[in-house]
Every structure is written in structure tokens, then in C-alpha cells.
Amino acid sequence: MICIKKDCNNQASAKVCEDVLDVNSSENKWVTEEPTYKKVSLYYCKKHFQEVIDVLTTSKN
């Protein structure tokens, strides 16, 4: 796989997977029902993965 960052053609060395709410799903009609999620995988090269980790670890809530 190749890094997801724009204009980066380096081979990915890291993969981040998340369950993301599927807002277009027809099953998400009522608040009381279970939401529908999609699995998203993002691939980063070593340089860009480190940038993502730096942002996540230094962000203030």
C-alpha cells in the first residue's frame, strides 16, 4: 500500500483502522437503534505516521 497523504508515494509502513459511523446508512433512522459503522483503514509512511502521532499526543482537549 502507498501512504494516504497527498503527493506522497512512499510505501506505507503503518495502518490505522477505525470504525466510522455510516451516516448514509438506511439503518440509522432512529436514535434508539444501534448505529451502523464502516471499517476505515488509513495507510501512512513512517514520516507521515509520526506526524499523525505527534498531533494526537500533543492536542489539547
C-alpha positions in Angstrom: 0.0 0.0 0.0 1.0 3.6 -0.5 0.8 6.4 2.0 -2.5 8.2 2.0 -1.0 11.7 2.3 -1.3 13.8 -0.8 1.8 13.9 -3.1 3.5 11.1 -1.1 4.3 8.0 -3.0 6.2 6.2 -0.2 5.3 2.7 0.8 3.1 2.6 3.8 4.6 1.1 7.0 1.7 1.8 9.3 -2.0 1.1 9.2 -4.7 2.8 11.3 -8.1 1.2 11.4 -11.2 2.9 12.8 -15.0 2.2 12.9 -16.6 5.2 11.5 -20.3 6.0 11.7 -22.0 5.4 8.4 -24.3 8.5 8.2 -25.7 7.4 4.9 -26.9 4.0 6.1 -30.7 3.5 5.9 -30.5 1.6 9.2 -29.6 4.8 11.1 -33.3 6.0 11.2 -33.9 6.2 14.9 -31.9 7.3 17.8 -32.8 4.3 19.9 -31.4 1.8 17.3 -27.8 0.7 17.0 -25.9 2.8 14.6 -24.2 1.3 11.6 -20.4 1.6 11.3 -17.9 1.1 8.4 -14.4 0.0 8.9 -11.9 2.5 7.5 -8.2 1.8 7.1 -5.6 4.5 6.6 -2.1 3.8 5.5 0.9 6.0 6.3 4.6 6.0 5.6 6.9 6.3 8.5 7.3 10.1 8.2 3.6 10.9 8.0 2.6 8.3 10.7 4.9 10.1 13.1 3.3 13.4 12.2 -0.2 11.9 13.0 1.0 10.5 16.3 2.6 13.9 17.2 -0.7 15.7 16.5 -2.7 13.1 18.6 -0.3 13.2 21.5 0.1 16.9 21.7 -3.5 18.0 21.1 -5.4 19.7 23.9 -8.9 18.7 24.7 
